[in-house]
Amino acid sequence: MKKTRAHLHIRGSVQGVSFRYYTLQEAQSVQVIGWVRNLWDGRVEALIEGEQTAVDHMVEWCRKGPPMADVEDVAIIWEEPTGEFSNFRVRVTASGVE
């Protein structure tokens, strides 16, 4: 099965609604690796790597998010998988301009 990697920036009412923790649960359920974190500007960023079908599932899941979220846009950059992660985790909030 083909592996891929998606780097997502999720915009909308996505902080303060447990977006990261719901994403962690969903990622673990479909067995992808990577991370998710809040950004200083109110977006959520995620790096998701795994089987193509599982990553596609996560991208679609992030377009909706958890029940209290209101996702306006998901910017996606498709990348080659690196295999640098062994699990999926929540990272600390990023500070500063990226």
C-alpha positions as CSV (number, residue, x, y, z in Angstrom):
1,M,0.0,0.0,0.0
2,K,1.3,3.5,-0.9
3,K,2.3,5.8,1.9
4,T,2.0,9.6,1.9
5,R,2.2,12.6,4.1
6,A,-0.1,15.6,4.4
7,H,0.8,18.9,6.0
8,L,-2.4,20.7,7.0
9,H,-3.3,24.2,8.2
10,I,-6.9,24.3,9.4
11,R,-8.7,27.6,9.7
12,G,-11.9,28.6,11.4
13,S,-13.2,28.2,15.0
14,V,-10.8,25.4,15.7
15,Q,-9.2,26.3,19.0
16,G,-10.8,25.9,22.3
17,V,-13.0,23.0,21.0
18,S,-10.6,20.1,21.7
19,F,-9.7,19.9,18.0
20,R,-6.2,18.5,18.8
21,Y,-7.5,15.8,21.1
22,Y,-10.2,14.6,18.8
23,T,-7.7,14.6,16.0
24,L,-5.4,12.5,18.2
25,Q,-8.1,9.9,18.8
26,E,-9.1,9.8,15.1
27,A,-5.4,9.4,14.1
28,Q,-4.9,6.6,16.5
29,S,-8.0,4.8,15.3
30,V,-6.8,4.8,11.6
31,Q,-3.2,4.2,12.6
32,V,-1.4,7.2,11.1
33,I,1.6,8.9,12.6
34,G,2.6,12.6,13.0
35,W,1.4,15.4,15.2
36,V,-1.2,18.2,15.6
37,R,-0.8,21.6,17.4
38,N,-2.4,25.0,17.8
39,L,-0.8,27.9,16.0
40,W,-0.4,31.4,17.5
41,D,-2.8,32.9,14.8
42,G,-5.8,30.7,15.7
43,R,-5.3,27.9,13.2
44,V,-4.5,24.3,13.9
45,E,-1.5,22.6,12.1
46,A,-1.2,18.9,11.5
47,L,1.4,16.6,9.9
48,I,-0.1,13.3,9.1
49,E,1.8,10.3,7.6
50,G,0.7,6.8,6.7
51,E,-1.2,4.7,4.2
52,Q,-2.8,6.8,1.5
53,T,-6.4,5.7,2.4
54,A,-5.8,6.5,6.1
55,V,-4.3,9.9,5.4
56,D,-7.1,10.7,3.0
57,H,-9.5,9.8,5.8
58,M,-7.8,12.1,8.2
59,V,-7.8,15.0,5.7
60,E,-11.6,14.6,5.2
61,W,-12.0,14.3,9.0
62,C,-10.1,17.6,9.5
63,R,-12.4,19.3,7.0
64,K,-15.3,18.7,9.5
65,G,-13.4,18.4,12.8
66,P,-15.0,17.7,16.2
67,P,-18.6,18.6,17.1
68,M,-17.9,22.1,18.4
69,A,-15.5,23.1,15.6
70,D,-16.4,25.3,12.6
71,V,-13.8,24.6,10.0
72,E,-13.6,27.2,7.3
73,D,-10.7,26.0,5.2
74,V,-8.0,23.3,5.1
75,A,-4.8,24.1,3.2
76,I,-3.0,20.9,2.3
77,I,0.6,20.4,1.2
78,W,1.3,16.8,0.0
79,E,4.8,15.6,0.8
80,E,6.9,12.5,0.5
81,P,6.7,10.4,3.7
82,T,9.8,10.4,5.9
83,G,9.1,7.8,8.5
84,E,10.5,10.0,11.2
85,F,7.6,9.5,13.6
86,S,6.6,6.4,15.6
87,N,3.2,7.6,16.8
88,F,0.7,10.4,16.6
89,R,0.9,13.1,19.3
90,V,-0.3,16.5,20.4
91,R,2.5,19.1,20.3
92,V,2.7,22.3,22.3
93,T,1.3,25.5,20.7
94,A,3.6,27.1,18.2
95,S,4.6,30.7,19.0
96,G,5.8,33.4,16.7
97,V,5.5,33.8,12.9
98,E,6.3,30.7,10.9
